[in-house]
Amino acid sequence: MSKRDYSVRQMFELGACTQCRLCADVCPAVSASGDGMLSALSRMKGLKQFLRSRPALFRRLFGDARLSEEIEKQFKENVFRCTLCGNCQEVCPVGIGLKDIWLALRENTVRAGAGPARIGTIRENLSESRNVFAEDNAERADWVDEMRDAPEDRYLRDRAEVVYFTGCVSAYYPVAQRIPMALARILAAGSVDFTLMGEDEWCCGFPLLGAGLGGMLRSFVEHNIEAVLRKGAKRIVFACPSCYRMWREYYPRRFEIFHASEFLLQLLREKRLPLKPLQLTVTYHDPCDLGRGARVFEEPREVIRAIPGVTLVELPNRREKCRCCGGGGNLEMFDPKLSAAITAQKMEEVAGTGAQAVVSACQQCVRTMTTYAKRNGVAIEVMDLVQLVHKSIVGQDA
């Protein structure tokens, strides 16, 4: 393991850990598995022990001791058994930037040749296909063909004021494709001058960070920026919180960027969306990257409350305390059983609200919760916020 992936600040943050165990109490991986070795506390201890064999500064900070071979092997495996939900960072009383440390740790592990075998698949897929699923990138907008009411140009326009950046999951997963369909129809109903990017859209790069492949990110960033510039767009809308956060934090600020919840609220305030009553009781799940990550909590709730007839009942764990759905951090690729166990806990909490539907604002959350509900016969509807709004506009199932 090398120290070059960690900033000086992160080195001192490691030494600031008080071992209070609050991070372990809120970790979805620990809760679902019962394995304390998956906690942030355990990961911090392991990382400090690796750094104890480094130069004098780190030995003074962390002492001089090493991991046994067996524990070292387990530690490297557990580095990727995490959803990167950020709840550990949220509750840390010292304010340690744990999520950035986890990303650096993944990068370090991959660089040392100790990452999971699936890392090679992610690297190959994104290098060759420009999406994480190894699908033909020329088919990124093929979901439009499933829309009976799509315009002749298929929303692929040479120039537009707004770009709708679809994201890989919504572009290729059948369960999630209903989300871009709904949002495209909403934008059209609101007379928004928008376009899709089609095959010119590459992955935002988030899976690269989660796989410890951050060194590949630059080419994706540069390509996507140039593709948007060619459209003459000034604003970009994302229904995917991970795409949204990537553009907020890793892309230069060349455009106004909005998560769909923020953009929808703006359209509603401008009275550009004709909402019809829906008699429906819903609960709202805060996506990790949108809520804890981007601090977008109120906008989705304002949109829900704006729909006549819809009743919002809150989850016991909500806003910054919301529990992860199990679909983050590439966990499904590395440990699908753990991912499913986390989703099961989430759905148990959802069912306890008595709501008829659970609404999220993330295609990954919708996909994981929908899959669990169908496989386990859970009688609750799962939908994205844009699907709920479209349902209200058309006055029927969207």
KAGI-V373971 format. One record per pair of residues at least 12 apart in sequence whose ideal C-beta (glycine too) atoms are under 10 Angstrom apart, sorted by the first residue. I is the first residue (numbers start at 0). J is the second residue. Records with the same first field share a line. If there is no record, write none. Layout:
I->J, J
This chain:
0->45, 46, 48, 49, 50, 52, 53, 66, 71, 74, 75, 104, 107, 108, 110, 111, 113
1->49, 50, 53, 106, 107, 110, 111
2->49, 50, 53, 54, 56, 57, 107
3->103, 106, 107, 110
4->100, 102, 103, 104, 105, 106, 107, 108, 109, 110, 111, 211, 213
5->46, 50, 57, 99, 100, 103, 104, 106, 107
6->96, 99, 100, 103
7->56
8->95, 96, 99
9->46, 95, 96, 97, 99, 100, 103, 104
10->47, 50, 53, 56, 57, 60, 61, 100
11->60, 95
12->43, 91, 93, 94, 95, 96, 97, 99, 100
13->43, 44, 46, 47, 50, 57, 60, 61, 95, 100
14->43, 47, 50, 57, 59, 60, 61, 95
15->43, 91, 93, 94, 95
16->39, 40, 43, 44, 46, 47, 91, 93, 95, 97
17->40, 91, 92, 93, 95
18->40, 43, 44
19->40, 90, 91, 92, 93
20->35, 38, 39, 40
21->39, 40, 86, 87, 89, 90, 91, 92
22->38, 39, 40, 41, 42, 43, 86, 87, 88, 89, 90, 91, 92, 95, 97
23->35, 37, 38, 39, 40, 41, 87, 90
24->38, 40, 86, 87, 90
25->38, 39, 84, 86, 87, 89, 90, 91, 316, 320, 322, 323
26->38, 39, 40, 41, 42, 81, 82, 84, 86, 87, 90, 323, 341
27->81, 82, 84, 86, 87, 287, 322, 323, 324, 325, 327, 330, 337, 338, 340, 341, 342, 344, 345
28->77, 80, 81, 82, 84, 87, 323, 325, 328, 330, 334, 337, 338, 340, 341
29->41, 81, 87
30->322, 323, 340, 341, 344
31->82, 322, 323, 325, 336, 337, 338, 339, 340, 341, 342, 343, 344, 345
32->80, 334, 336, 337, 340, 341
33->340
34->73, 77, 80, 337
36->70, 73, 74, 76, 77, 80
37->77, 78, 80, 81, 334, 337
38->77, 81, 87
39->81, 86, 87, 88, 90, 91, 95, 97, 98, 100, 101
40->87
41->70, 73, 74, 77
42->74, 77, 78, 80, 81, 87, 97, 100, 101, 104
43->87, 95, 97, 100, 101, 104
44->61, 66, 70, 74
45->66, 70, 71, 73, 74, 75, 77, 78, 104
46->61, 66, 74, 78, 100, 101, 103, 104, 107
47->60, 61, 62, 64
48->61, 62, 63, 64, 65, 66, 67, 70, 71, 74
49->61, 65, 66, 71, 74, 75, 104, 107, 111
50->62
51->63, 64, 65, 66
52->64, 65, 66
71->113
72->113
74->104, 108, 113
75->104, 107, 108, 111, 113, 114, 115
76->108, 113, 114, 115, 333, 334
77->334
78->101, 104, 105, 107, 108, 109, 113, 114, 115, 211, 333
79->101, 104, 105, 108, 109, 114, 115, 117, 118, 209, 210, 211, 328, 329, 330, 332, 333, 334
80->115, 328, 330, 333, 334, 337, 338
81->98, 101, 104, 105, 209, 323, 327, 328, 329, 330, 333, 334, 337
82->209, 287, 323, 324, 325, 326, 327, 328, 329, 330, 331, 337, 338, 341
83->97, 98, 101, 102, 105, 205, 208, 209, 241, 287, 288, 292, 323, 327, 328, 329, 330
84->98, 286, 287, 288, 290, 291, 292, 321, 322, 323, 324, 325, 326, 327, 328, 330, 341
85->97, 98, 101, 287, 288, 290, 291, 292, 319, 323, 327, 328
86->98, 287, 291, 316, 319, 320, 321, 322, 323
87->100, 101
88->100, 101, 291, 292
89->287, 290, 291, 319, 320, 321
90->319, 320
98->287, 291, 292, 328
101->208, 209, 211, 328
102->208, 209, 211, 213, 328
103->211, 213
104->211
105->118, 208, 209, 210, 211, 212, 213, 328, 329
106->207, 208, 210, 211, 212, 213, 214
107->211
108->211
109->122, 210, 211, 212, 213, 214
110->211, 212, 214
111->211
113->211
114->210, 211, 212, 333
115->210, 211, 329, 332, 333, 334
116->333
117->210, 329, 331, 332, 333
118->210, 211, 212, 329, 332, 333
119->210
120->133, 210, 332
121->133, 206, 207, 209, 210, 211, 212, 215, 329, 332
122->206, 207, 210, 211, 212, 215
124->167, 202, 206
125->167, 201, 202, 204, 206, 207, 210, 212, 215, 216, 218, 219
126->212, 215, 218
128->167, 201, 202
129->167, 198, 199, 200, 201, 202, 218, 219, 222, 223
130->166, 167, 168, 170, 171, 200, 201, 202, 206
131->167, 168, 171, 202, 205, 206, 207, 209, 210, 329, 332
132->167, 168, 170, 171, 172, 202, 206
133->171
134->167, 170, 171
135->171, 198
136->167, 170, 171, 197, 198, 199, 200, 201, 202
137->197, 198
138->170, 171, 197, 198
139->165, 166, 167, 169, 170, 171, 195, 196, 197, 198, 199, 200, 201, 202
140->153, 154, 155, 165, 170, 179, 183, 195, 196, 197, 198, 199, 200
141->153, 170, 171, 176, 197
142->165, 169, 170, 171, 172, 173, 175, 176, 177, 178, 179, 180, 183, 195
143->155, 165, 176, 179, 180, 183, 195, 197
145->173, 176, 177, 180
146->176, 179, 180, 181, 183, 184
148->180, 183, 184, 187
149->180, 183, 184, 187
150->183, 187
152->194, 195
153->183, 194, 195, 197
154->179, 183, 186, 187, 193, 194, 195, 196, 197
155->194, 195, 196, 197, 198, 199
156->192, 193, 194, 195, 230, 231, 232
157->194, 229, 230, 231
158->192, 194, 229, 230, 231, 232
159->191, 192, 193, 194, 195, 230, 231, 232, 233, 234
160->191, 192, 193, 194, 230, 231, 232, 233, 234
161->186, 191, 192, 193, 194, 230, 232, 233, 234, 235, 236, 254, 255, 257, 262
162->193, 194, 195, 196, 199, 200, 223, 226, 227, 228, 230, 231, 232, 233, 234, 235, 236, 237, 254, 256
163->179, 182, 183, 186, 191, 193, 194, 195, 196, 200, 232, 234, 235, 236, 237, 238, 259, 262
164->195, 196, 200, 203, 223, 226, 227, 232, 235, 236, 237, 238, 239, 242, 243, 245, 246, 256
165->178, 179, 182, 183, 195, 196, 197, 200, 236, 237, 238, 239, 242, 362
166->178, 179, 200, 202, 203, 205, 237, 238, 239, 240, 241, 242, 243, 245, 361, 362, 363
167->200, 201, 202, 203, 205, 206, 239, 241, 242, 362, 363
168->238, 239, 241, 242, 326, 361, 362, 363, 365, 366
169->182, 237, 238, 239, 242, 361, 362, 363, 365, 366, 383
170->195, 197, 200, 202, 239, 362
172->362, 363, 365, 366, 369, 370
173->366
174->362, 365, 366, 367, 369, 370, 373, 381
175->238, 239, 361, 362, 363, 364, 365, 366, 369, 383
176->362
177->362, 365, 369, 382, 383, 385, 386, 389, 397
178->238, 239, 259, 360, 361, 362, 365, 366, 382, 383, 384, 385, 386, 389
179->195, 238, 239, 259, 362, 383, 385
180->385, 386, 389, 397
181->238, 259, 382, 383, 384, 385, 386, 387, 388, 389, 390, 392, 393, 397
182->236, 237, 238, 259, 262, 263, 383, 384, 385, 386, 388, 389
183->195, 385, 389
184->385, 388, 389, 392, 393, 397
185->259, 262, 263, 266, 271, 272, 385, 386, 388, 389, 391, 392, 397
186->236, 259, 262, 263, 266, 271, 272, 385
188->266, 271, 272, 273, 388, 389, 392, 393
189->262, 263, 265, 266, 267, 269, 270, 271, 272, 273, 392
190->266, 271
191->234, 236, 262, 266, 271
192->232, 234
193->230, 232, 234, 235, 236, 262
194->227, 230, 231, 232
195->230
196->223, 226, 227, 229, 230, 232, 235
197->226
198->226
199->222, 223, 225, 226, 227, 229, 230
200->222, 223, 226, 227, 242
201->218, 219, 220, 221, 222, 223, 226
202->216, 219, 222, 223, 242, 245
203->216, 219, 220, 223, 237, 239, 241, 242, 243, 244, 245, 246, 249, 250
204->216, 217, 218, 219, 220, 222, 223, 241, 242, 245, 246, 249, 250
205->219, 239, 240, 241, 242, 243, 244, 245, 249, 288, 327, 328, 329
206->241, 245, 328, 329, 332
207->219, 245, 249, 329
208->241, 245, 248, 249, 328, 329
209->241, 327, 328, 329, 330, 332, 333
210->328, 329, 332, 333
211->329
213->249
216->245, 249, 250
217->249
219->245, 249, 250
220->245, 246, 249, 250, 251
221->250, 251
223->235, 242, 245, 246, 250
224->246, 250, 251, 253, 254
227->246, 250, 253, 254
228->253, 254
232->253, 254, 255
233->253, 254, 255
234->254, 255, 256, 257, 262
235->250, 253, 254, 255, 256, 257, 262
236->255, 256, 257, 258, 259, 261, 262, 263
237->256, 257, 258, 259, 260, 261, 262, 289
238->258, 259, 260, 262, 263, 360, 361, 362, 365, 383, 384, 385
239->258, 259, 286, 288, 289, 360, 361, 362, 363
240->258, 259, 260, 285, 286, 287, 288, 289, 290, 292, 293, 295, 327, 359, 360, 361, 362, 363, 364
241->286, 287, 288, 289, 292, 327, 361, 362, 363
242->256, 258, 288, 362
243->256, 257, 258, 259, 260, 261, 286, 288, 289, 292, 293, 295, 360, 361
244->256, 258, 286, 287, 288, 289, 292, 293, 295
245->288
247->288, 292, 293
248->292, 293
257->295, 298
258->286, 288, 289, 293, 295, 298, 299, 360, 361, 384
259->289, 298, 299, 302, 360, 361, 383, 384, 385, 388
260->286, 289, 295, 296, 297, 298, 299, 300, 301, 302, 303, 360, 361, 383, 384, 385, 388
261->289, 293, 295, 298, 299, 301, 302, 360
262->298, 302, 385
263->298, 299, 301, 302, 305, 360, 384, 385, 387, 388
264->297, 298, 299, 300, 301, 302, 305
265->298
266->302, 388
267->301, 302, 305, 306, 388
268->301, 305
272->302, 305, 306, 388, 389, 391, 392
273->391, 392, 393, 394
274->302, 305, 306, 307, 308, 309, 388, 390, 391, 392, 394
275->306, 307, 308, 390, 391, 392, 393, 394, 395
276->306, 307, 308, 309, 391, 394
277->306, 307, 308, 309, 310, 356, 387, 388, 390, 391, 394, 395
278->307, 308, 309, 310, 355
279->303, 306, 308, 309, 310, 311, 354, 355, 356, 358, 380, 382, 387, 390, 391
280->308, 309, 310, 311, 312, 352, 353, 354, 355, 356
281->303, 306, 309, 310, 311, 312, 352, 354, 355, 356, 357, 358, 379, 380, 382, 384, 387
282->303, 310, 311, 312, 313, 314, 315, 317, 348, 349, 350, 351, 352, 353, 354, 355, 356, 357, 358, 359, 379
283->296, 299, 300, 302, 303, 311, 312, 313, 314, 317, 318, 321, 352, 354, 356, 357, 358, 359, 360, 384, 387
284->299, 314, 316, 317, 321, 322, 323, 324, 345, 346, 348, 349, 357, 358, 359, 360, 361, 364, 365, 368, 381
285->299, 300, 314, 316, 317, 318, 319, 320, 321, 322, 323, 359, 360, 361, 364
286->299, 321, 323, 324, 326, 327, 359, 360, 361, 362, 363, 364, 365, 383, 384
287->321, 322, 323, 324, 326, 327, 328, 361, 363, 364
288->327, 360, 361, 363, 364
289->321, 359, 360, 361, 364
290->317, 318, 319, 320, 321, 360, 361
291->318, 319, 320, 321, 323
292->327
294->318, 319
295->360
296->317, 318, 319, 321
297->318
298->360, 384
299->311, 358, 359, 360, 384, 387
300->313, 317, 318, 358, 384
302->358, 360, 384, 385, 387, 388, 391
303->358, 360, 384, 387, 388, 391
305->388, 391
306->387, 388, 390, 391, 392
307->391
308->391
309->356, 358, 387, 390, 391
310->354, 355
311->354, 358
312->352, 353, 354, 355
313->352, 354
314->345, 348, 349, 351, 352, 354, 357
315->348, 351, 352
316->345, 348
317->348
321->345, 348, 359
322->341, 344, 345, 348, 349
323->338, 341, 342, 344, 345, 364, 367
324->338, 341, 342, 344, 345, 346, 349, 357, 359, 361, 363, 364, 365, 366, 367, 368, 371, 381
325->337, 338, 339, 340, 341, 342, 343, 344, 345, 346, 363, 364, 367, 368, 371
326->338, 341, 342, 345, 361, 362, 363, 364, 365, 366, 367, 368, 370
327->341, 361, 363, 364, 367
330->367
331->363, 366, 367, 370
338->367, 371
339->367, 370, 371, 374, 375
341->367, 371
342->364, 367, 368, 370, 371, 372, 374, 375
343->371, 375, 377
345->357, 364, 367, 368, 371
346->367, 368, 371, 372, 375, 377, 379, 381
347->377
349->368, 371, 372, 377, 379, 381
350->372, 377, 378, 379
352->379
353->379
354->379, 380
355->378, 379, 380
356->379, 380, 381, 382, 386, 387, 390
357->369, 372, 377, 379, 380, 381, 382
358->380, 381, 382, 383, 384, 385, 386, 387, 388
359->381, 382, 383, 384, 386, 387
360->383, 384, 385, 387
361->383, 384
362->383, 385
364->381, 383
365->381, 382, 383, 384, 386
366->381, 383
367->381
368->381, 382
369->381, 382, 383
380->396
382->396, 397
383->397
385->397
